[in-house]
Amino acid sequence: MVADGWSPRAFRDFVIKVHQRCNLACDYCYMYTMADQSWRTRPAIMPDETVRAAGDRIRDHARAHGLSHVRLILHGGEPLLAGRAGLRRIVDILRSALDGVCAADFGLQTNGVLLDEAMLTGLRSLGVSVGVSLDGAAADNDRHRRHADGRGSFAAVDRALRLLNQPGFRDRYAGLLCTVDPGTDPIGCYRTLLDYQPPAIDFLLPHANWEEPPRRYGARETPYADWLIAIFDEWYGAERKEVRIRLFEAVINLILGGGSRSEQVGLSPVAVAVIETDGAVEQEDSLKSAYAGACVTGANVLTDDLDAVLLHPGIVARQIGVQALADSCRSCELHRVCGAGHYAHRYRRGDGFRNPSVYCADLTRLITHVHRRVATDLARLTGARQ
């Protein structure tokens, strides 16, 4: 491919694993409950030396590729366990390294439990946007998102979100992340999330693959699609746009011939690098759900340039679009919209990731339903103008 003129897309998004531990014990967490347990051998918090090395590598990468802008996401584990002083030190080091080379947007994804006024004040002063994970109403959220002793997390997250929604912090509110659970009421979940007035919602399918299939719900053939479709119809049919839902917007954009900013659908190149607390440069960490070492590239910011990772087969596979798809996917009329789903959901022992998504039936039903709704509206609008 390189000999034929292909070149990789530079990394533009960097997930910085500032802390390896978590203060919750969510039962579906890919990091602690699934195949890869490498967190056990890594530093709990990223040392300053590693932060400086990460900043220097990102700066050099941006300069080499002429990037004017990068995005850095502080992640974990639970990144707020790094503390206010720790987070300030990390952001200051990274921002200083990039000063004069490129602009940097900082974000943070948290479970919200430690998100109090002092923490939010500190994050706001650093210019860090905050995304929070919540799986709906109290009973539904606390079914999965619990402390190690079984206590639910909803009450603490509820307090955090009400604080985040206040005028002094609203500009730092990035949105909500919710994992799909077909055992819950989809409309009840959606309306609970709307109550917090998020600027955006990400609905994520639980990480699963052909070796560890997703939970099924009785005889229902497409329980995950059915759950999402119920929310789509309410969202799409609303008199005004109440919130951005990235998955639905991505499917609509793809149906209309555009691209996708969601890793769950489409064939847009993925340009994300993960930097672990020990400096390891890895592929997207959701691959930890597949097998031990699935994220590994062999590079480390303490010793290697980021360009050393760009031709890693796992990185290349997520940038070459249709060429990385299984033959059965290429022959499917939906493949340019579906994109074979999330890369981690394609894994099968012996075949690697060159397979359809384990959620293939659900994605087919969801995309077909959205296509039907959009096509009907386009036909009506076109007819009205003639």
N, C-alpha and C positions, 0 to 999 in steps of 0.2 A: 504493500500500500504506500509506504513512504517512497519507494522507488518510482511509483506511478504519480507522485506529486501530492499525496495526502499529507496533511500535517495536523497534529492535535490542537485542540482549543486550549488556551491557557486557563489555569484555575482562576476563578473570580470570587468564589465563595470559599471561606475557610471556617471549619468548625473547630473551635479551640476547646479541647477537653480540660477545663480548668480544675475539675475535681472528679475523682473516680468513684466516690461513695455517694450514697443516697440516704435520705431520711424517711423514705417510704419503701414499701415492699410490694409494689404492684405485681399482680400475679401473671401479667402478660409481658413483662419487661424483657426485651431482647437482650439486654446487657447482663442481667443477673440470673435469669431463669432459663436461658436457652443455651445453644451449643458452645459458644465461645466464652470462656471464663478468664480471659487475659487480664481483666481489671484487678484480679487478686494479686498479681505480681508487679503492678505499676505503682508509682508514687501516688499517694492519696490526693495531693495537690501539686499542680505544676510548679516546679522550682523556677526562681527568677532567671537562672541561667538558661533554662529551656525556653522561657517566654522571650528572652532577648534573642535567642537563636531563631525562634519562630518568626519574630518580627523582622529580623534581618533577612531571612529566606523569602518571606512574603514581599518585602521591599525589593529585593533583587529580582524576584519573579516579575513583579509589576513593572520594574524598569526595563527588563529584558524584552517584555512583550508589549510595552507601550500602553499599559493599563492606566486609565485615569481614575478608576474607581474600583474598590474591592469591598466585600462585605465580610465581616467577622462575627461569628455567632459563638457566644460563650455558652458552653454546654457541659454536661456531666454524663453519668451521675446527676447530682443536683448542684449546679454551679453556685448557688447562694451559700453553700457550705464553705466556700472560700472566704466568706465574710466581707464586710464593707471595705476594710483596709486592703485585704487581699485582692478583691476585684478592682479597686482603684489602682493598685500597683500594677496589675496585669494590663489594664486598659492604658494606663500612662506609658508603660514600656512599649506596647504595640503601637500606640498613636505616635509616640516620639520616633520610632523606627521608620514610620511611613511619611512623616512630615516632609513636605517639599517634593515628594515623589508621586503620591496619589491620594485621593480622598478615601476615607474609610467610614462605612456605616457599621455601628456596633449594635448587635442584638443579643438577647439572652432568652433561653427557653427554660422555664422553671415549673416545678409542681406547685408553686405558690405558697407553700406552708410557711416559709420564712420571710415572706414579702410584707414587711411592716412599713410604717411611715418613714422610719430612719433609713431603711434599705432603699426604698423608692426615692427618697430625697437624694441619696448618694448616686443612684443609677441615673436619675434625671440630670444631676450636675455633670455626669460623665457623658451625657448624650447617648445613653444605651436604651434601646427600645426593648420592651418586655412582652414575651409571649407566655401564656399560661396554659397548662394542661388541665382539662376538666371533662369528665365523661357524663355530664347531664345532672339530673336531680340528685339529691343526697343519697337516696337508697341505691340508685344505679351507679353513681360514682364510687360509693364506698364498697360496692360489691367487688371491685378490682383494685382501687387506688387506696390502699390502707397502709397504716404503720405496721411495723413488724409484730407488734402485740395485738394486732387485729382492729385497732381503733381506726375509724374512717378519717379521711382528710377533708371532707367537704366543708365543714364549718370553718376551718382555717383558710381554705381557698376562697370561700364566699367572702370572708372579711377582706382578704387581699384584693379581690376583684372590685369590691365596692370602693375601696381606697384608690385603686388604680383608675377608676372611672371618675374620680373627683377632678374638678377643673385644673388643679395644680399639677396633676400627673397624666391627664388624659392624652397629652401629646406623645407620651412614651408607651402607650397601649398599642401593641402590635396585633393582638388577636388571641383567639383560643384554638387549642388543639384538642380534638376529641376522637377517641378510638371507637370504631363502629362495634356495637353489640346488638345483634338481632334479637337477643332475649329481652330487650327493653323496648319501651314505646318510643318510636322515632320522633313523633311530633312533640311528645312531652319533653324529650331530650332537646330538640331544636328550640322550643320555646323557652326552656330553662336557659340555654346559652344566649338567646336573644335578650333575655332580661338583663344581661350584663353589658348590653350595647357594644359588643366587640366590633372593631372595624373589619375584621375578617375571621372566618372560621375554616380550619382545615379538618376535614373528616378523613381519618386514616383507617385502612383495613388492617386488622391485626396481622403482625408478621407471621407468616406460615409458608410452607413450601411442600413439595411432593413427598418429602420424607416425614414431615411434621405437618399434616394437613390442618386446615382451619376447623374449628368446631362446627359441627352440623346441627341443625335444629329440626328434628323430626324428619318428615318426608319432604320438607321444603327443598326445592332444587336450587333456588337462588336466594337464600335468606339475606345475604349482605346487600344484594341489589335491591331486593324488596324494601329493606330498611332505608336505603339511600333514596330510592325513588319516591317514597312517601315524603321525605324532606324536600326533594327536588321539586315536586309538584306544588308544595306549599310555598317554597321560595320563588319559583319561577312564576307562579300565578298571583303573587302578591301585587297590590296596586302600586307599590313603590319598592325600590330595591332597598331592603332592610340591612343587608350585610353582604360582603363579598364571600363567596364560598369557592375556594380555589379549585377544587376538583370539578365542580359543575362548570365554572367558567372555562376551565381548560378543555373539557369535553366539547363545549359549544364552540370555542375558538377553533378546535381541531376539525370539527364537522364543517365549519365555514372556510376551511383551508388555511387557518393560521397555525401558530405554534402553541407550545404548552410550557407553563412554568411549574407544573406539578410533575414529580417523579413517578406518579402513579399511572400516568397515561402519556401517550405521544412518543415521538422519536427525537425530540429536541436534545442536542448534546448536553451531557451533564458535566459541569466544570467545578466540582466540589472536591476539596481535599480535607481530610480530618487529621488534626495534629493531637496526638495523645499526650498524657501528662509526662511520659518519659521521652517525648520528642518524636516518637514513631509517626511517620506519615502514612496514613492508611486510606483505603477506599471508604465509602460511606459506611458508617458503623451499623446500619441495619443489617448488613451482611453477616453480622455476628449470629444472627438467627439461623444461618445455614449450616455452618460447620466451624470448628475451631481453626482459626487462621485464615478465614475467608477474606478478611479485610487487609491482610498483610501485603505490603509492597517491598519490604526490605530496606526502605529508606528511612532516614532519621534527620531531623533538622539540625542536630548537633554535628552531623558529618556530611550531609548531602544537600545539593540544590534541589529545589522542587521540580525543575525540569527533568531530573532523573526519573521521576515517577510518571511523566506524561505518556511514555510508551509502554507502561505496564499493561499487559493484556486486559486486565480487569477495567482499567481506566479507558483504554481504547474501545472496548466493547460497548461502553456507555456513551461513546461519542460518534459511532459510525452508523447509528440508526438502523435501517432495515437490514444492513449486511450482518448484523449480529443476531437476527431473529432465526428461530427454527423454521424449517421448510413449511411446517403446517401453519405457522403464523403468516408467513409470506403469502401463502395461497388464500388466506382469509381476507374478505373484502373490508374488514374493519381494522386491518393491522396498522394503518397510518393514524388512526384515532386511538386505538387501544395501546399500540406499541408493545404488546405482550405484557403490559402491566408493570408493576414495580419489579425491578431487577432481582431483588432478594426473593421474591415470590416465585421465581422460575426454577429454583434449584432442585435438582434430582441427582442422587448419588449415581456416579458413572457417566452422567450426561452434563454435569455442571449446570450452567445457567442458560444453555441453548434449548429452552423449552417454553411452551406457553405458560402463562401464569396459572398457579394453582386456583386462582379466582377467575379463570377464563369464562365460565358460564355466567358468573355474576357480572363481569365486565361487559360481556356481550349483551345481556339483558339491559343493563343500565344505559349503555351507549345507544342501543336501538330505541329505547324509550325516549331519551333526550333528542335523538335525531327526529323521531316522529313528531314530538312537540314543536321543535324548531321549524321543521319543514312545513308543518301545518300553518304556523304563524307567518312564515315567509310567503307561502302561497296566498294566504288571506290578504296580507299587506300589498303584495304585488298586484293581485286582482283589484284591490280597492283603488290603486293608482292608475289603472288602465282605463 
